[in-house]
Amino acid sequence: MPKSRKRPRPKRRRTKVKLDPLTLERMLQQIVNAPDAAPPPVVYHYTTWTAAQGILASQEFWATAHDCMKDKAELGSANDVIVEVANDLRKNATGMPAEALALFASGYLAKQVKEVISVCLACFSAARDGDAQWRTYGDYGNGVCLGIKTLKEPGPQDPPSVLFKVDYSESSWRCVIKKKFQAICSLLSRAEALPSTLKLGRWALYQSAAFAAIVAKESKWEVEQEFRQVTLVPHGVQLKKRSVGGEEKKYWPAVARAGGKRISLSEIIIGSNRNAHDTREQLERVLAAQGYEDADAEYPEITVSAILPWSVSKS
């Protein structure tokens, strides 16, 4: 007798498990806070002698509010690109991603990032011992330059603070923003269609737009090799204030490393217009007061700028 053929069992449909709100929020923040390019092993912060002492003593950088900086229009450089990307993605989006993109795109140009989030930043450079940086930020060689190691460890998250490379290419802005927005929409499509989900998604889009906008600069500034530690402070949170040259500046005291860890210094370069011997002794005292020891991985090599004094003099 012919053998009877077994009927194939019907395949069970696998139902996708919806993301719960806490998991969604955590995953959205991972997308938002992920830098788009790995920084170099060391970035350099040129500053005055007084400010350098304050940074080492407090283990914080004064991240200046963007509207207190010289170029107040800079944050708008990428606005058109951001809205174009959001509108392009809306064409094929459905459900929660479509709603979040629609809310974002409709309100973005009216409010813009600076109306929803206080964007604060501290500036660094990939250029070591650079003449232009000494002139502009290092008090014409009367200050110091802090060489800071960029470690592979999570940065401060409350409020979110991330080191980004400044992007001088419009095509690159578009690619980065699109990638971030697509990743956010992908997560929203896996979450319950709730008002809280929509709120989380819209906020993630705004945060991503803020990071993208603040690191977008025109190509003529590419020589700066700039990196920015960007801290996003929600509106309603009071920024601190200080007086600089008779002008009031708002800022956020951004910690350099999470968990109370010390700034990991690679090098401190003494400006060529400073007394190297006296400054070295002062630096050693400041470092010792914060618990730095010569054998520590965080302890810097203390060197002197190779830029000739008269090339960075105020005259």
N, C-alpha and C positions, 0 to 999 in steps of 0.2 A: 504494500500500500504506500502511496506517496506520502511523504512527511508533510504535516501541516505547517504552514509558515506562521511564525509568530508575528502578531501585529506589533508594529513599533509603538512604544509608549508615547503619548503626546507630550511634547516638551512643555515644561512648566514655565510660565512667564515670571521672570524675576521683576519684582516691583522695586523701584528705586526708593531707598530710604531717604526721607526728607531730612535736611539738615536742621538741627534744633538751633534756636536763636544764639545760644552761647558759642556753639561750634561755628556758626556762620560768622558771628562777630570776630572771633579769633582768626578765622581763615581770611576774612576780608582785610584785617589789619596786616596780616602777613603779606598780602598782595600790595597794599598801600605802602608799607614800610620797606619793601625790598628795593635796594638801590639798583639802578639800571646798568651800572658799570662798576667793576671792582676798582677801588681806589689804589693808588700806589702804596708801597709799604710805609711811607712817611709823607705827611703833608706838613706844610710850614705856615706858621702864624706870625706875621710881622706886626709888632706892636710897640708901644712906648714902654719905658722902663717901669713906670708906675702901674700901668695896666698889667704888665707881665707879673709883677709881684702880687697883684690882686688875684690873677688867675691861679697862680701856684698856691697861694694861701687858701683860697676858697674852693679850688678844684672845680671851678665853674667858668664858663665863658659868658660874657654878656651878649646874648643874641639880640641884636637891635631890631625893633619893629620896623617893618619895611617902609611904612609911611614916614619914618623919621630919617630915612636915608636920602642921599643926594639925588638919586635918580628915581623919583616917585612914579614915573611912567613905566619903569622897566617891567613891573609885574604884569602889565598888559600885553607884552610882546607876543605871547602865544595864545591870546584869547580867541582870535579868529580860527586858529587851527583846532583848538579844543572843542569849540562849538561845531565846527565842520565834522570832526570825527564822531561826536555824539549823534549828530543828525544822520550821518551815513549809517551808523550802526542801528539806528532806530528803524530804518527801512526794512530790515529783515528780522527785527526782534519781535517777540510775542510775549504775552503774559507779564510777569513781574519785571523782567529786564526792560521791556518796552515802556512800562510805566515809569520806572526809575530814570531812564534816559530822557523821557519826555519832560518830567519834572525838572531834571537837571538842566536840560537845554533851554527850557522856557524861562528859567529863573537866573541862569548864569550871567548873561550879559547885563541884566538889570541889577543884580546884586554884586556879581563878580566875587572872586575868592576873598578879597580883602574886606568885604562886607560881612562875610560869614565866619571867617577865621582870621585871627591875628597871626600873620606870618612873620616870624622872627628868625634872624640868621646871623651866624658868625662865619667870617670868610677866611679861607686858607688858600694855599697855592701849592702846586707840585714843583714850583721852581725853588731850588735851594740857593740861598745867598744871591738873590737877584737884585740888580741895581734898581730897577723900576719899583720893586716892592719896598725896598728900603726908603726910597724917596716918598712914595705915596703913603705907606702904612707904618714904616719903622722909624719915624721921626728923624728922617735924613741921617740915619746911622747913629742917632743918639739913643735908640731903643734896642730891643733884642728880638731875636727870631726863635720861636719855640718849634722844634722839630718833633712832631707827635706821631707815634706809631698808630697805624690803622689796623686794629686787631680784629680777628674774625670771631666776634662775640656779639650777642644781641645788644642793641643800643637802648637808651632810655625810651620807655613806651608811654609814660604819663607825665606830660603830654608827649606825643610821638616826636622823636628827634632823629633825623637820619642824615648821614653825610652823602651828598650827591656831587657828582661831577657836573660842572656847568656845561650845557649843551649849546654849541654855536651853530648848529645846522638845523634849518627848518624842516627838512625831510626827516631828520632824526627825531625832532620833537613829535612829528606826526606818528611815526612808527612806535615810539615809546608810549604815547598817550593811547593809541589804539590797542596796543597789547594789554595795558592796564585795564582799560574799560571792558575789553572782551573777557578778561579773567574775572572781573567783578560780575559781569552779566551771566557768565557760566555758573557761578556760585548761586546767584539769585534764582536761576532756573531750577535749582535743586532744593530750594527752601519753600516752606509753607507761605502761601499768598496771604500774608497778614500785614496790617498797617506798620507793625514794628519792623518787619522785613524790608518794606519799602523805605522806611526811615534809615535803616542801616545801610542799604544800598545807595541811597542818595548821598548820605554822608561820606561813604567810601569814595564815590565819584568826585565829590568836592575836595576831599583830601588829596586824591590822586591828581586832580587838576591843580591844586595849590602847589604840590611838589613839582609838577611839570612846568608850571608858570614861573616859579621862582628860579629854576635852573636854566631857563631859556634866555639866551643873550644873542645879540647880533654878531655875525662872524668877525667884525672889525675888532672885537675884544678878545679874540682867541689867544693872543700873545700872553694874556694874564695867567693861563693854565689854572683857572680858579676851581676850587671845590667849596661847597657851602654846607655847613651844618644847619639844616633847616628844622625849626621847631614850630609846630602848629598849635597855637593856643586858642581854644574855643572862645568866641565872643562871650562876654559876661565874666570872664576870669580877668581880674585886674592885673595889668602889667605894672612893673616897677618903673620908677622915674629917676633920672639923674640929670645933672646940668653939665653940659660940655660946651666950653667956650661961650658961656652965657645963654646957650640954647638948651631947652628941655628935650631930653631924649627918653623914649619909652623902650624898655628892654625886658627880656626874660632871662633869669639866671639858669642857663642850660648846663646841666652836669655833663662832664665829658664822658664818663663811664657809668653804667648802671651798677647798682649794688654797693655804692660807696667806695668803689675801687679808685686808686690813685691814677692820675693821668700817666700814661705810659710814654715817657719821653725818650726819644732817640738821641737828641742833640739840643743844646741851647747855643745859639750863635750870638756873640756879643757884637753889637754894632761898632763899626770902625771909628766912630767919633766918641766912643766911651773909653774911660780908663779901664783897660782890660783886667789889670790886677785887682783893683778895688771891686769891680763888678763881679769877678769870679768869686771873691770872698763873700760878697753879699748874697750871691746865688746859692753858695754852699750852705749859708746860714738859713736862708728861706727854705731850701729843700730839706734840711735836717729838721726844721720845725714841723714839717708835714710828715715826718717819718720816713723820708727817703734815705736809703743807705747805699753806699757805693757798690755793694755787691748785688743790689736789686736789679731785676730786669727792667724796671721802670726808670732807673737812674740814668741821667743823660751824660753824654760826653759834652764838655763845655769847651767851645772853640771860639775863635775870633774871625770876624768877617774878613774876606780877602779883598773886598771892595776898598779902593783907596779912599782915605778920608775926604780929600777935596772933591772927589767925584760925586759924593752924596751930601756935600755941604749945602746949606740953605742959600748960599750966594750963587 
